[in-house]
Amino acid sequence: MADFRNLKPGQMAKALNSFEEYGEVTDKGRTKSNLDALGSRVQGESVQTIHGYKYAAWLFDQVSKSRPRGESGRTYEEIKAAAARRAAEASAKGRDIGPIPPVADQQRRDRCRTDLGLFLKTYFPGMFPKEWSKTFHLDTIRAIEESVIHGGQFALALPRGSGKTTICKYAAIWAVLFNFRHFVVVIGNDQGASMDIFNSIKMAFETNELLAQDFPEVCYPVAALEGIANRCAGQLCQGMNTHIRWTDTLVFPTVPGSEIAGNAITTTSITGRIRGISLATADGRSIRPDFVIIDDPQTFESARSLSQVSQRLSIIQGDICGLSGPGTKITAVMPCTVIRPNDLADQLLDRREHPEWHGRRYGLLDGFPERLPLWQRYW
């Protein structure tokens, strides 16, 4: 899908020759010669590309000047306006992604609506190849489901390497795809961790074939961008702007029949800009986050510092819990790991001190095996 303001000479010639009423009016060699001669007057973003609108106007200007007065039956301004209209039509046609394909398997999609575990196993089997742990995995999934569908705040202490971050980032996708939540914020313990999560979410929409088959209202317009974020502003679907955003915040496209148009996912770090996060919608509204995933909000360094523990606790209880706006309680899930006694995770998991977080703790082992000699033989 070429940008009409940034064409190669061959593309420009092809566009001008595409109008049947005029036939072949130029070729690649002549267009290249004109570009070399005119320079910045018709250049696109580089010296080797052409700004299609400027070049078309110049070309018709030359045609008009070369004809005897009155031969065309139209004034120069009329010819120029007609050329501009044809150029705009060609550009719009190139930017229009056409109708959205149908859902490949509606029953498969519907089965996952209220079952996060099934959604993860169905659409991301490579990420979750093993059976769920009947303790912390299934409890974590149920806690996220409860939080997303009905609201509430949950702090879950899980062992490192248990897959809690992977579960949570794909849970963010589940929450917005099924329209339980409209604006999800994923918060990591630093900027690097936050961007890793965000890029994984973004890549899922771009490369997951099964997700693309069952959620074409999102994935088809995303695929049409071909990884070029600059195309967002001009993307059309059957003549209407999709208002898609695919940069630092993911905003789902507005396409006919979509119930999740405008739903969004963004990310930041616990030490980054949190207060005042909001999003302007295509219909003129301003929406605030309604679901937050706080992934491992402390580091080994911050857990050892009383001042950093206090600061991060204040951010969670103040800035993050206030993201949904005055009088509205934010829905949140916080998978975490206790690093040392009385650190940030240890405090928020204490149901006596912070009952609003419904803290749950899980050990690495449910218990030691009863037949230890067999393990010794195995080793």
Salt bridges, closest charged atoms under 4 A:
ASP3 OD1 - ARG5 NE 3.45
ASP36 OD2 - LYS32 NZ 3.01
ASP61 OD2 - LYS65 NZ 3.49
ASP139 OD1 - ARG142 NH2 2.67
ASP214 OD2 - ARG108 NE 2.65
GLU217 OE2 - ARG109 NH2 2.82
GLU226 OE1 - ARG231 NH1 2.65
ASP248 OD1 - ARG245 NH2 3.05
ASP283 OD2 - ARG285 NE 3.00
ASP296 OD2 - ARG160 NH1 3.55
ASP296 OD2 - LYS164 NZ 3.74
ASP319 OD1 - ARG275 NH2 2.75
ASP346 OD1 - ARG361 NH2 2.73
ASP350 OD1 - ARG352 NE 3.64
GLU356 OE2 - HIS354 ND1 3.34
